[in-house]
Every structure is written in structure tokens, then in C-alpha cells.
């Protein structure tokens, strides 16, 4: 699992040629069209960590419940002129207690989303993944980066670059399904999913190519649903049509990928950081597979990035709410 500085935030969609990072605005605008989701904000004891949910609430995207030391939260609000009088504050003396209380509130159906404040990622995820009191489901918990790369026409999801270090095939199945579910449920359509490796041919010398081929077969057999898979694909022929053509790869995914599934956390982390620092992409993250989506931000993230992450999580929660309300067939 990565440290806080390694967890980024989110982007959306838009054709090539849009103003840089306009995809954020599209995503936020879409989230404003659905009811706000009650969001448990864990230990917002730093300006950005508090300003993010406050501004998301003012935009009508979330309804925050702030969990942490009341006196400290109010002092930060006063210092930075943030109006929090209308929001419920649940007292917790320190960050560990705040994480435990937040998970308890989700169990009690007091909120639909979790949002990390200024505590360490490990503190929150330790409570989320607890075998006794956590929020585990049958699905593997995984992280999805959503990137707005100014030079790429598609929204790029990268998974998993933050939670699962060396996932096996079963874990990768859940990682892929979590990403597909997020993509479809925030309203982006049917995703083209590239299972990445160093090469585009299957070889026993590179185990990730075998996993990629197996995942594609699993999709054919209905073990993964909702997306179009291809792999193994190298990064160039996953996102560049010319590179795919030169290699003679013909598929709906090659050259036009929207979800990039990496072999392991190290590869994903390096890929996401390369796009962020060299291609000037905006990046954000959501954790899926738990009983509630988790807006997992870095303490270094901008308020705008936090708001965009909230927007994606709210759209996802709204879709799940609608699915739960549908009568059984």
C-alpha cells in the first residue's frame, strides 16, 4: 500500500483539443445533477482536508459528516474562514479513533461514502480491512486512478497502483471488475480495457502475459463483465493507434484503451507518476470493493482534485443506489 504522497486524485472525459483538464468540470457538472451523497470525512484536521469536503458540499455534491476532534476541526475552520456550522461533527480524539468511528458509521448506514482527511492512508485502510469490524466484501479491495491526460483523447483509468502490491490472477479479476464497474457507473459507457505487460505476445518468461491472456478468456466466459478486454498489450500499442498498427494488432482496445490494468503496484505507480509529472495529467483515486467507496486522497492534493474525486464517487454511489432499488427479476 502506498503512502499518502503517492495517492492522487481524479479527472473525467472530453475530446482532444479541449482546454487542459476541462474534464474535471464535466465530471463535476454531471455529479451536480444527482442527489448528494452523505460522506463520512475522516479526520479533516488540515486546511485542504477540510476545505475539500466543504467546497464539495457547497457545490451540492456531498453532504459531509466530519469525524475527528471537534475543537481542532472548529479551530481550523475559524482560521481559514470555512463555514462548517451546518455540518454534523462527530467527536473522535485522534486519527485512529476517527477511522474506527467512520467505519462504525458506515456499518450503521449513516453514510454512503468515506473520504480520507489528513490522517495516514494506512490508518484508515487498517480499519476498513479489519477482518472483524471492517468493510470487506466478497470482492477484493482495489484502487483506481482516474487521469486526465491533456494529450490523450480518452479518460485513463489505471489500476491497481496503490493497494495490491503483487496481485495473483484471482485478485486481478476483481481489480479489473472494480475498474469496469466504476467506469460504467459514472456514466462513461463500455470501457476498452488493456491488460498491460512489457510485450504483446504470450510468453512463459513473463508471467504477466499469461495472466493477461487468462483475464481475456475469463471475460469471454462471463467471469468478467461490462468491458471489452484485450491483452497482453504493451503500453505503446494500448494507447497509440499507429503503434498498434505497426505491430499488426487488430482489436477494439489496441490504440484506444480507457482502462490500463498494470501487472503490479510498482509498474502502476511509475506509470501514473510518469503521466502526472511528464504529461501534466491530473490524477485522482477511489478505492472500491469495500461496503462503501472510499475517496482516498493525498494530503498534497488540491481542493479542486478532491472535489472531482467526490464527483466520481457520488456518481458511482448514485448508480449503486439505483441498482439496489430495482426489483429482483
MOSULMO-V119076 format. One record per residue. NEAR is the number of other C-alpha atoms within 12 Angstrom. Layout:
near->NEAR
near->NEAR
//
This chain:
near->30
near->27
near->23
near->27
near->22
near->32
near->43
near->47
near->51
near->49
near->46
near->48
near->40
near->27
near->20
near->18
near->16
near->21
near->18
near->24
near->35
near->29
near->39
near->38
near->28
near->28
near->37
near->38
near->25
near->30
near->36
near->27
near->19
near->26
near->24
near->33
near->40
near->34
near->43
near->45
near->55
near->54
near->47
near->47
near->37
near->32
near->30
near->32
near->42
near->46
near->37
near->44
near->51
near->38
near->30
near->38
near->35
near->21
near->27
near->26
near->38
near->45
near->33
near->43
near->41
near->49
near->45
near->37
near->27
near->26
near->21
near->25
near->41
near->29
near->20
near->24
near->27
near->18
near->16
near->19
near->16
near->26
near->21
near->28
near->17
near->14
near->27
near->23
near->30
near->31
near->27
near->26
near->21
near->26
near->31
near->27
near->24
near->39
near->45
near->35
near->36
near->47
near->43
near->28
near->31
near->33
near->23
near->16
near->19
near->25
near->34
near->39
near->48
near->54
near->55
near->54
near->46
near->38
near->34
near->32
near->36
near->25
near->30
near->39
near->40
near->25
near->30
near->41
near->31
near->20
near->13
near->13
near->23
near->26
near->37
near->27
near->20
near->15
near->22
near->30
near->38
near->43
near->47
near->53
near->54
near->50
near->47
near->45
near->43
near->31
near->26
near->30
near->28
near->36
near->42
near->46
near->50
near->52
near->53
near->49
near->41
near->46
near->39
near->31
near->24
near->24
near->30
near->23
near->26
near->22
near->28
near->40
near->37
near->35
near->46
near->52
near->40
near->39
near->47
near->40
near->36
near->43
near->41
near->28
near->29
near->34
near->26
near->31
near->19
near->24
near->34
near->37
near->48
near->46
near->53
near->47
near->34
near->26
near->28
near->31
near->27
near->23
near->17
near->13
near->12
near->19
near->24
near->34
near->31
near->28
near->35
near->41
near->31
near->27
near->39
near->34
near->22
near->26
near->26
near->17
near->11
near->16
near->20
near->27
near->27
near->25
near->36
near->34
near->42
near->43
near->44
near->40
near->45
near->34
near->35
near->27
near->36
near->42
near->33
near->26
near->24
near->17
near->21
near->26
near->18
near->14
near->21
near->16
near->27
near->21
near->24
near->24
near->35
near->38
near->34
near->35
near->39
near->44
near->48
near->52
near->54
near->47
near->45
near->35
near->33
near->23
near->27
near->36
near->34
near->23
near->33
near->41
near->30
near->18
near->27
near->29
near->15
near->15
near->20
near->19
near->35
near->42
near->48
near->52
near->50
near->52
near->52
near->45
near->32
near->32
near->31
near->42
near->45
near->45
near->50
near->57
near->51
near->37
near->34
near->26
near->34
near->26
near->29
near->35
near->45
near->47
near->44
near->50
near->52
near->58
near->53
near->57
near->51
near->47
near->39
near->41
near->40
near->34
near->26
near->24
near->20
near->15
near->13
near->11
near->10
near->10
near->7
near->6
near->3
//
